[in-house]
């Protein structure tokens, strides 16, 4: 058949293209990836979210753009909920394989020079793949055929590629996309999947079983990017090609018959240079609906977004635990959990006994910021052994793992401590009283012998003077030893790694907390310490000079004496006039507004930082 006639027939069928454009604007509004929105992202911030793979609580976003970003350079949200930026790396450093789905147009509109060059380049590209990579070759024309399934030898692949002929009259374009979607469902090797579509950019004959809406919806559901390569297409066809590929997270590139090797080389390099952002949600609950992932560059506030269907999750096999119980006031207990839980705000969820006697729980309040519950009783709490059991309290996960273990705690009441202090005070008063009576008796006897009194008095004065001199010498010696000991301790703290805190056992917090400060010239930070035990707030000011460390050690810029705070617990850092908080790999972790940190997070005024059993409201 005359090739010119084929082209005239193909280019005359513009109705499918009109349908495709209508679909992209109407259907695209529901999936959040309309072509005009993707193009806007490219122009505004220089980064584009190519695709997102979601197996909650982990999301993996593939970023294309000129910006090299770090963990502290971006923030992330999923449908408005903050995510933790866990890591960012280039794809070529990840060690992950790639499954390349090559869609090759074998219609007669392709010129012989283009098609022959593509055959040779495909053979070269296929032979240069690593052991982790696969190439699946699918041709589309009057039919859709899987030529290579990725398991062939180089010789077998070369023979099949070189035997291809471009002579079909039709172009079952959407049918080919649907077949790729089916192929991805059978791929279980955890490789990254991308589609490279090569065509002359001519219009699709919508004569197959699939249509545009079905094809793009199938790829959208699987979040597989499509990159288009157009051979000598005119501008109208290039625009249509671009609309399609951008809707699926990719781009379109025009090439000549002399550039066929180059398009494969550049495509592979582009994938390797993409940045992979690993994000974490608070839980592993899959919503089974489409949600919008938004990344924000903190340097200029620009954003990039991509829709993702959340249907899969990683099982949570760890049950929550009660890690601490402490008294708060005369009639209240604070119960700390190892992670966020639900059901902890119900009084009926707690069974509390003291020395075997069941106590009536009147009220329960749950504080998500530090995973703790405040439970109240109708009478004062006495000293004794408390056993706390819970019912209907579970973690916030798809599995809803329950708290199953009870918790034992020996509590000594404040009245018992006061009685102990009173007994000690009474004993001291008795000793003082007895000493006074002995002194009176000595005075009455001393009046009979003034000489003996003078001698004894002189001796006493000599002993006192000697004692004073000795005390001064001992004090100086002790002060010197204390100074040396303090220097050694500070040196040890400086040299100790932050990972020592990982092995630190979680301890019960003391009731009182003290704060020490070391001030340097810099930005003034105000900490409002929310003291749960005392029921009062304490205001502490410190100077942020590029960075600040908060912890239990005396050498910290802000020292908080609380046993559940690590020696060096978290750091504040100033970058580009923004303030970030970072957990220093501690055992108990650091949270901001109830979200546990796994990396640096930008702070806003009045954010609440939870560290140990202390909550700090930060402002500047």
Buried (B, 14 or more C-beta within 10 A) or exposed (E): EEBEEBBEBBBEBEEBBEBBBEBBEEBBEEBBBBBEBBBEBBEEBBBBBBBBBBBBBBBBBBBBBEBEBEBBBBBBBBEEEBBBBBBBEEBBEBEBBBBBBBBBBBBBBBBEBBBBBBBBBBBEBBEEBEEEBBBBBBBBBBEBBBBBEBEBEEEEBBEBBEEBEBBBBBBBBBBBBBBBBEBBEEBEEEBBBBBBBBBBBBBBBBEBEBBBBBBBBBBBEBBBBBBBBBBBBEEEBBBBBBBBBBBBBBBBBBBEBEBBBEBBBBBBEBBEEBBBBBBBBBBBBBBEEBBBBBBBBBBEEBBBBBBBBBBEBEEBEEBBBBBBBBBBBEBBBBBBBBBBBBBBBBBEBBBBBBEEEEBEBEBBEBBBBBBBBBBBBEEEBBBBEBBBBBEEBBBBBBBEBBBEEEBEBEBEBBEEEEEEEEEEEEEEEEEEEEEEEEEEEEEEEEEEEEEEBEEEEEEEEEEEEEEEEEEEEEEEEEEEEEEEEEEEEEEEBEEEEBEBBEEBEBEEBBEEBEBEEBEEEBBEBBBBBBBBBBEEEBEBEBBBEEBBBBBBBBBBBBBBBBBBBBBBBBBBBBBEEEBBBBBBBBBBBBBBBBBBBBBBBBBEEEBBBBBBBBBBBBEE
